[in-house]
Amino acid sequence: MAVLSGNLDIRTVQTLRGVVDFYYDHGQLIARAWPRPPRQPHSEAQQMHWRHLARMRKWTYRNPPEWKEQIARCSVSPTQSADDRARWCAWRLTEDGIPPRIPIVDKAVMIPIDNGNAFRIELHVRRPVETDFFAWTICAMSSRPGETTLRWYQVGEEPGRFGQRRPLFAPPVKSAIAPHVFGSIPGMGILWATFSADYEAAWVWPALINQLDKFTGAAYRVTPQI
């Protein structure tokens, strides 16, 4: 920066990166200082957000590819890809830590019991079964007749970076019910749960025992097995 005696006629100009103060010295344009790239404040809230992002990515890549493939088959969204839907679920499941990898379900079975007032679900899981298999159980919700996919519905909007409005979508799983009793048979690779409800058909999905209210994304439609 040049140092000149006397008063300077200092002006400003707006650039893509910020405001530049400049002046003329013997007809030559001289900038007092160039704008610097924006620096994030690295606040505690921001660092917590970054750590959450790291947990989400780690769990997403830890899961088998069958998880995303099932999400693509079982649900649809007007604006979201299967990857988007998987990340939506992973973000909520990794708020406090990194869950065990989701089990691969080869078959889902619904067995009516108790004179039609309850039903049992069996998820046949691919073996070998890992030790964290015991962290999982099953959640369920009623399925409408003829339904083949879970359509994610719009729950609101958020402003975009350039003023546009972006719709937000969520899965229709608020009516899900937790199991009445549940357990696992590791030797046979089976997760099982009993529900106190009378459903003609149901959507079921593996759920973390300590996060029964969180949807894991890969759901399976089941009908009564006679």
Secondary structure as UniProt FT lines:
FT   STRAND          11..14
FT   STRAND          19..25
FT   TURN            26..27
FT   STRAND          28..31
FT   HELIX           44..62
FT   HELIX           65..74
FT   STRAND          75..76
FT   HELIX           82..93
FT   STRAND          105..113
FT   HELIX           114..116
FT   STRAND          118..125
FT   HELIX           131..135
FT   STRAND          136..142
FT   TURN            145..146
FT   STRAND          150..151
FT   STRAND          153..159
FT   TURN            161..162
FT   STRAND          165..170
FT   TURN            174..175
FT   STRAND          181..185
FT   TURN            186..189
FT   STRAND          190..195
FT   STRAND          202..208
FT   TURN            209..210
FT   TURN            212..213
FT   STRAND          220..222
//
